[in-house]
Amino acid sequence: SFLGPISFLLINLVSLVLATRYRELLDSLYRKDLADKEALQAKRAEELFQLHQTSLAMTQEPVLVDALQTIVDKATSLLDLQAGEVLLVETDRVIPIATSIHSLWKPEMIRAVQLGEGLAGRVAQSGNTICVSDYDIWANKIEPVLYRKIRRAIGVPLVYESEILGVINLFDLELPGDFSDNEIRLLEMFASQAAIVIQNVRWRESLQLAKDSLEAEVEM
């Protein structure tokens, strides 16, 4: 009948249109995926550049306390957070040395914490990054310690050649929630660079002390 050829043509036409749309969809998804990958690569490149610039800034500090202050300031800026602290391990304790916000802790609570105590003590003991989605209701927080509430928090160990030198703690004072995988990766990369800086400054200070001691003996 006459309808047979028409039906055949219509089926072929519909198939052609669907195939064309399918190819267009695939092409659109490919272009979007390519653009997303390029954007991600550009973001990673910018992050690496910022890490490099940060490392250069940290290495300019000849005194350990100043280097630690630079480290905590750069770390909070890197993750765009409001507060942070650097603590150094000493035997069975971690001692707060530098902070990016001086009104966060009550003066009587600015003290060394034992390994396994609070966020810094647990990070220093385990050698692992610890994230807390809401520090204010965290069962292991040290209290009463704060003038302001801490919401999400992250602690990352400062490790040099398998030795845990200290801990970087960063705090979000505004929002609870999880840290993204990228935020954790960035801070861990930063901590690796910071640990090298700390060790190098310690070596320089030790050499300077030895030099001063030797010069004093020669003058006597």
C-alpha positions as CSV (number, residue, x, y, z in Angstrom):
1,S,0.0,0.0,0.0
2,F,1.0,3.7,-0.3
3,L,1.4,4.0,3.5
4,G,4.1,1.4,3.6
5,P,6.8,3.5,1.9
6,I,5.7,6.6,3.9
7,S,6.0,4.7,7.2
8,F,9.4,3.5,6.2
9,L,10.6,7.0,5.3
10,L,9.2,8.4,8.6
11,I,10.9,5.7,10.6
12,N,14.2,6.4,8.8
13,L,13.7,10.1,9.3
14,V,13.0,9.8,13.0
15,S,16.0,7.5,13.4
16,L,18.2,10.0,11.6
17,V,17.0,12.8,13.8
18,L,17.5,10.8,17.0
19,A,21.0,9.7,15.9
20,T,21.9,13.3,15.1
21,R,20.6,14.5,18.5
22,Y,22.5,11.7,20.2
23,R,25.7,12.7,18.5
24,E,25.1,16.3,19.4
25,L,24.5,15.3,23.0
26,L,27.7,13.2,23.1
27,D,29.7,16.1,21.6
28,S,28.2,18.5,24.1
29,L,29.1,16.2,27.0
30,Y,32.6,15.7,25.7
31,R,33.1,19.5,25.4
32,K,31.8,20.0,28.9
33,D,34.0,17.3,30.3
34,L,37.0,18.7,28.5
35,A,36.2,22.2,29.8
36,D,35.8,20.8,33.3
37,K,39.1,19.0,33.1
38,E,40.8,22.2,31.8
39,A,39.3,24.2,34.6
40,L,40.4,21.6,37.2
41,Q,43.9,21.6,35.8
42,A,44.0,25.4,35.9
43,K,42.8,25.4,39.5
44,R,45.4,22.8,40.5
45,A,48.1,24.8,38.8
46,E,47.0,27.9,40.7
47,E,47.0,26.0,44.0
48,L,50.5,24.6,43.3
49,F,51.7,28.2,42.5
50,Q,50.2,29.5,45.7
51,L,51.8,26.6,47.7
52,H,55.1,27.5,46.1
53,Q,54.8,31.2,46.9
54,T,53.8,30.3,50.5
55,S,56.8,28.0,50.9
56,L,59.0,30.8,49.7
57,A,57.5,33.2,52.3
58,M,57.9,30.7,55.1
59,T,61.6,30.1,54.3
60,Q,62.3,33.8,54.7
61,E,61.8,33.6,58.4
62,P,65.1,33.0,60.3
63,V,63.5,32.7,63.8
64,L,61.3,29.7,64.6
65,V,58.5,31.6,66.3
66,D,58.3,34.0,63.4
67,A,58.3,31.0,60.9
68,L,55.4,29.4,62.9
69,Q,53.4,32.6,62.8
70,T,53.8,32.8,59.1
71,I,52.8,29.1,58.7
72,V,49.6,29.5,60.7
73,D,48.7,32.8,58.9
74,K,49.3,31.2,55.4
75,A,47.4,28.0,56.3
76,T,44.3,29.9,57.4
77,S,44.5,32.0,54.2
78,L,44.9,28.9,52.1
79,L,41.6,27.4,53.2
80,D,39.9,30.8,53.6
81,L,39.2,30.1,57.3
82,Q,39.1,32.5,60.3
83,A,41.4,30.9,62.9
84,G,44.2,28.5,63.3
85,E,47.1,27.5,65.5
86,V,50.4,25.7,65.3
87,L,51.5,23.4,68.1
88,L,54.9,21.7,68.5
89,V,55.4,18.2,70.0
90,E,57.6,18.1,73.1
91,T,58.0,14.6,74.7
92,D,54.4,13.6,75.6
93,R,52.8,17.1,75.0
94,V,51.9,19.4,72.2
95,I,52.6,23.1,73.0
96,P,50.8,26.0,71.3
97,I,53.3,28.4,69.8
98,A,51.5,30.5,67.2
99,T,47.8,31.4,66.6
100,S,46.1,33.4,63.8
101,I,43.4,34.8,66.1
102,H,44.4,35.9,69.6
103,S,40.9,36.3,71.1
104,L,39.8,32.7,70.3
105,W,41.2,30.9,73.4
106,K,40.7,32.0,77.0
107,P,44.1,33.0,78.5
108,E,43.9,30.3,81.2
109,M,43.5,27.6,78.5
110,I,46.5,28.6,76.3
111,R,48.5,25.6,77.6
112,A,50.2,22.4,76.5
113,V,47.9,19.5,75.9
114,Q,48.7,15.8,76.5
115,L,49.0,13.4,73.6
116,G,45.6,12.0,72.9
117,E,43.9,15.1,74.4
118,G,41.6,17.3,72.3
119,L,42.2,17.8,68.5
120,A,45.9,18.6,68.5
121,G,46.7,15.8,71.0
122,R,44.9,13.2,69.0
123,V,46.5,14.3,65.7
124,A,50.0,14.3,67.3
125,Q,49.4,10.8,68.8
126,S,48.0,9.2,65.7
127,G,50.0,11.0,63.0
128,N,46.8,11.3,61.0
129,T,44.6,14.1,59.8
130,I,41.4,14.5,61.9
131,C,38.4,16.4,60.7
132,V,35.5,17.5,63.0
133,S,32.3,18.6,61.4
134,D,31.1,20.6,64.5
135,Y,33.7,21.1,67.2
136,D,31.1,22.8,69.4
137,I,29.3,19.5,70.0
138,W,32.4,17.3,69.6
139,A,32.7,14.9,72.6
140,N,36.5,15.2,72.7
141,K,36.8,19.0,72.7
142,I,38.7,20.7,75.4
143,E,36.3,22.9,77.4
144,P,35.7,25.6,78.6
145,V,38.2,27.2,76.3
146,L,36.5,29.6,73.9
147,Y,35.4,33.2,73.6
148,R,33.8,32.1,70.3
149,K,32.3,28.9,69.0
150,I,34.3,26.7,66.7
151,R,32.2,24.9,64.1
152,R,34.2,22.6,61.7
153,A,37.8,22.0,62.5
154,I,40.7,20.1,61.0
155,G,44.0,19.0,62.4
156,V,47.0,18.0,60.3
157,P,50.3,16.6,61.5
158,L,53.6,18.3,60.7
159,V,55.8,15.3,59.8
160,Y,59.5,15.4,58.8
161,E,61.1,12.1,57.8
162,S,58.5,10.1,59.9
163,E,59.0,12.3,63.0
164,I,55.9,14.2,64.1
165,L,57.1,17.8,64.8
166,G,53.8,19.3,65.6
167,V,50.2,20.0,64.4
168,I,48.4,22.6,62.4
169,N,44.8,23.1,63.6
170,L,42.4,25.2,61.5
171,F,39.0,26.4,62.5
172,D,35.8,27.6,60.8
173,L,34.0,29.9,63.2
174,E,31.0,30.3,61.0
175,L,29.7,27.0,59.5
176,P,29.7,23.4,60.5
177,G,30.2,20.6,57.9
178,D,32.7,18.5,56.2
179,F,36.0,19.5,54.6
180,S,36.3,18.6,50.9
181,D,38.8,16.1,49.7
182,N,40.6,19.0,47.9
183,E,40.8,21.1,51.1
184,I,42.3,18.2,53.0
185,R,44.7,17.4,50.2
186,L,45.8,21.1,50.0
187,L,46.4,21.4,53.7
188,E,48.3,18.1,53.9
189,M,50.6,19.3,51.0
190,F,51.1,22.6,52.9
191,A,51.9,20.8,56.1
192,S,54.6,18.8,54.3
193,Q,56.3,22.0,53.2
194,A,55.8,23.6,56.6
195,A,57.5,20.7,58.4
196,I,60.6,21.1,56.2
197,V,60.7,24.8,57.0
198,I,60.4,24.1,60.7
199,Q,63.2,21.6,60.6
200,N,65.5,23.9,58.6
201,V,64.9,26.8,60.9
202,R,65.7,24.6,63.9
203,W,69.0,23.5,62.2
204,R,69.9,27.1,61.5
205,E,69.2,28.1,65.1
206,S,71.3,25.2,66.4
207,L,74.2,26.1,64.1
208,Q,74.0,29.7,65.2
209,L,74.0,28.7,68.9
210,A,77.0,26.5,68.2
211,K,78.8,29.3,66.4
212,D,78.1,31.8,69.1
213,S,79.3,29.4,71.8
214,L,82.5,28.7,69.9
215,E,83.2,32.4,69.3
216,A,82.6,33.0,73.1
217,E,85.1,30.3,74.0
218,V,87.7,31.8,71.6
219,E,87.3,35.3,73.1
220,M,87.8,34.0,76.6
